[in-house]
Amino acid sequence: MIVIASDHGGLELKEEIKGLLLERGIACQDLGTCSGDSVDYPDFGQLVARRVSAGGAERGILICGTGIGMSIVANKFPGVRAALATDVFMATMAKEHNNANILVLGGRVLESAKAREMVAAWLETEFAGGRHQSRLDKIAALERELKLQGS
C-alpha cells in the first residue's frame, strides 16, 4: 500500500501519479488535498509520514510545489527516509542506496511524463543493501540517540 498526499501546488501531479499507480495495479490511498484551494503542506506531509513511520503503509509519495517543504516535514518522523528527487537517476538512487520509503516530488518543477518515469524507477528499483544498510543503521542509531536526548 502506498499513501499519497499533496498540497495545492502538487495536486495536479498527484492525480497523475495516482493514475500511474492504478495502471500498475498498486493499491494507494489518497490522504489529500482534494482541491486547488491553498493549504499548508505540513498538514498533508505529516499524514503520509506518520503512516509510514508507524508501519501503517510500506511507502508514500508526497508532492508540493518544489518538494522541499514536504521533504523537511517527512524526515522529522522516525524511520522515514523521504527523498526529494528531480530526475530518474535521483529517484533510482533514493531507493537503491537509501531505501527511501517516501518519494517527494515538486509539482511546479516537474512535467508529468518525467515524474511518471521517476515514480516508475523508484517502484522498480530494489534496495542494494550491503554497505548501504550499514549507513541506514547509523541513521537509525542517530534517531534513537536523539529521542533519548529529548531532541
N, C-alpha and C positions, 0 to 999 in steps of 0.2 A: 504494500500500500504506500502510495506517495501522497503526501499532503502538499497542497499548493496554496499560495496566497500572494496578493499584491496590494499595493496602494493604487491610487488613481493613475499614477504615472506608468504603472505596469499592467493595467487592466487589459488593454487590447492584446498585449503579448501573452498574458496569462491565458486568455481564451484560446489563442493559437496553440499554446503548449498543451493545454488540456486536450485539444483535438488530437495532437500527436500521440499523447498517452493513450487515448481511447483507440486510435488506429492500431496501436501496438498491443492492445488488449491488457493494458496496465491499469489496475484499479487506482483511482485517485479521488481524493476528497478536497473540494474547494472550500477553503476557510475564509474567503472574501478577498477583497471588497467586490461588490457586485454592481457598482455603479461608477460613473465618472466623477461623482462628487468628491471634493477634496477631503482626504482622510490623512491620519497620521500613520506613517509607516511602522513605528514601533508597535502599534496596536495589532497589526497583522503579522509582523515578523515574529513576535513573541508567540503567537498561536501555533505557528509551524515549529519553531524552535523548541517550545515547551513539549510538544507532542513527540518530536524526535528524541529529545533529551530523556523523556520518561519512558521511552520504548513503545509508545503507542503507534508509532509509524517508523518504518525502516529508513525512509528517505523523505526529503522535502525539496521543494523548489520555491524560491522567493523572488519576486520581481518588484522593483521600484523604478524610479526614473533612471538612476545610474547604477543601482545595485549597491552602492556604498553604504547607505543607511541601513538597509536590510542586513548586510554583512556584519555591521557593527552590532546590531541588536542580536542576531542569531548566535554570534560567537560569545555572548555573555552566558550561555547555558552550558552546564557541564555535559561533556560527551558530544557536543555538537562541533562538527568540523564543517563550517559553512565556507564555501569557496566562491568568490566572485570571479567569473570568467568572462573574457571579452572575445575569445576566439576558440576554435575547436581544440587547438593544442592545449590551452589552459584548462578546458573542460576535461580533456583526457587525463592530463597530469593531476588534476584535482582528485580524480578517482584512483588512478594508478599509483601515485606516490603518497597521497594524503588521505585516501579513503574517505573523501568528502561525503558526508551524509546529507548535506544540503547544498544544492547548486543555486547560486544567486546570479541573476541576470539584470541588465539595465534595459528597461522598456523604451527609453528615449534614445538609446545609443546603439541598439541592435536592430537590424532588419529581421523580419520574422523567418526568412529562409535560413539565415545564418544561425539564429537562435535555435531553430529546429535541428540543424546539424550538430550544434553544440550539445543539446539535450540528448540526442541520439548517441553521440560519442560517450557522454557521461554514463548513460544507461548501459552501453555495450562494453565498457571498459571494466576489467577486473582489477582489484587491488593487488599489487605486486607482492606485498608482504616483505619478508626478509628484513633488510636494513631499514626499510621504511616503517615496519612495525615497531622497531625499537625507538624510532623517533616519535611515533604516536604514543608509545608507552611513556616517554618523557613528558609529553604534553599532559597525559592523564595524571602523572605524578604531580606535576605542577598544579593542576586543578585541585587535587586533594590537599596539597600543601596550602594553597591559598584559602581553601574552605576552612581548614583548621585554624588559620590565622584570622579568620573572620573578614577577609577582604572581599 
